[in-house]
Amino acid sequence: MALDVIFTNGTIRTQDPERPVARALGVHHGRVVSLDDDLAPELFDRTVDLRGATVVPGFHDAHCHLTMLGEALVQVDLRPMTVPTLAELLDAVAAAARDAAPGEWVLGQGYDQNHLGGSHPTAEALDAVAPENPVWLWHNSRHMAVVNTAAFEAAGYPGRTGFTVPEGGSVPLDEHGAALGLLEETARGLVSGAMPPKTTAQVAEQIGAASDVALAAGITSVTEPGLGAPEHLGQSVTDLAAYQLAREQGRLGVRATVMPYLTTLHPVGAQDAPDAADARGDDAAGSPPGGAAGAGGDLADRPFGLDLGLRTGLGDDRLRIGAVKVLADGSLIGRSAFMTEDYAADAEAGVSNAGYLQFPREWLEERLTAAHANGWQLAVHAIGDGAVDVVLDVLEAAQRRFPREDCRHRIEHFGVASDEQVARAARLGVVPVPQGRFVNELGDGIARAMGEPRTRFCYRMRSLLDAGMVVPASTDAPVVDYPPLANIHDMVNRSTSSGAPFVPEERVTVAEAVHAYTVGSAYASHQEHEKGRLVPGMLADFAVLSDDIHTVDPATIRDLRVTATVVGGEVVHGSV
């Protein structure tokens, strides 16, 4: 029986220190079976000539909101590179409203107040350009949004009044007590529920569209960080079913590890109650413990699991459940991440603001400990140094109480961390998941919010590697752009969109950045024995580049192109 295919005449960067470069790679049944002359070419059914091209293992984005990325592809693009001024943003919203039917929602994404004179768009400004349509505009952090009066009215709050701000959120008011239009963090849920719910098929279509653009960028694997709780993260309560549908329809071209959101977990057995919402109590919406879900003893001493409408077929090398995700705090650019000291920009304006936790500390302790005790890997969004302290405390206490081997609990973003916090996280075996691209697209706003000297503790990478930590690579797309080559460029060069250096001492080498995007990301999801290296037995996923990323001028990495992407030995983008 002939083997499937051999790729020859290439510079194949394997990520294997024992055999870092090969010239040929054989594939059978989706996995690497040979390098160089391990097996004779005539044993293979097909031969593909790489014509000297450079090959790297497929990029694995360890923190990419694929469902949100698919959604963003069809929303009004409000990123600074597209609409650099408030006037142009309002023109874009007005154009979308003209194309929409009266009462139809106008949805946009990606605005950054730092490029709009420092202020968010207001409800009144949106009312003027879209008087007959509810408007929802995502901030580029995805931790806040601005909406107009029609959106508030659709949610049952005429005059932008009459609501109660939930814990973990904020709604700035005008002098008359009406909302200005900005909804921060959990306060987004005041209005988001008024939007038409998405069907499983619609979410599956978003996943497919996002998968296509990811493949074109050389991404062969993603970790989707948070599904199933649209009031916090995700598109619908059946997000996992949407992933499975996309897989069955052949639309899920990338390999996906998906994280259910923490509020979707509950005491196992409660799903059999007549009313699942009652069985979960108010905890299902993220309220403090003490409702039905927290009653009857210590939650960590009982089975604690997931009910998201799963069905047979979930869990192969294409689609699998990963860690459980929760947001501990907000964002630096939105100044809602929980800090140990006030934001410098607010302090200069005479305002005391150190951000806040999205959930009470006790709730995080109870739920994360229960998930840890029941075998879940934890992935906790913590950006501010105050939130990092809280999460490290919780992880250390949970492990002390319920010891486990090789947990690899993750801190997503790990945005601001002192030397002591880095050392502590390394000692606890935490996997930090920073985003190099934040430095470029968000760096100027972060530096403005943080001030000196605290900016030097932001989005560290060199320090994490020097502490002995395994660091994956990710973008948090669509918060910033998704192409790995741009992200690697920023990990290596670390300059903002204005050209200013951003903590250059935290730069990493090209080799370290590529390792993070391959081996590091696989390690972060317990998959380093399946992917990340091109050696016999591993998945045959790789990207073909226009030049050798290891030898070009590092200042030109972002100019490289992905000419082909291969998943399981099959060309899924471009040609070779």
Protein Blocks (a to p, Z undefined) as FASTA:
>chain_A
ZZfbdcehiacdehpaklmbcfbdcdeehiafbehjlbafklpmbdcdekhpacdddddd
fbdcfklmmmmmmmccfbfklmmcfklmmmmmmmmmmmpcehiacddehiafklnoopac
dfklmmmmmmmbccddddfklpaccddfklmmmnopghhiaiacdehiacdddfkopafh
iaghjlmmmmmmmpccddfklmmmmmmmmmmmmmmnopabdcdehehilklgcjbfklmm
mmmmmmmnopambccdddddfklgccehjlmpmblklmnommlnopaehifmlggiafkl
pccdddehiaehiapfkbccddddddfblcfklopaccfbdcfklmmnopacebjafbdf
klmmmmmmmmmmnopacddddfbfmlmmmmmmmmmmmmmmmgcehklpacehjlaccfkl
mmmmmmnopacdddfklmmmmmmmmmmmnopaklmmgoifklmmmnopacdddekiakba
fblklmmmmmmnopafkopaehkllpccfklmmmmmmmmmmmmnopmmmgopacehiacd
ddddfbdfklmcfklmmmpccfbdceehiafehjZZ
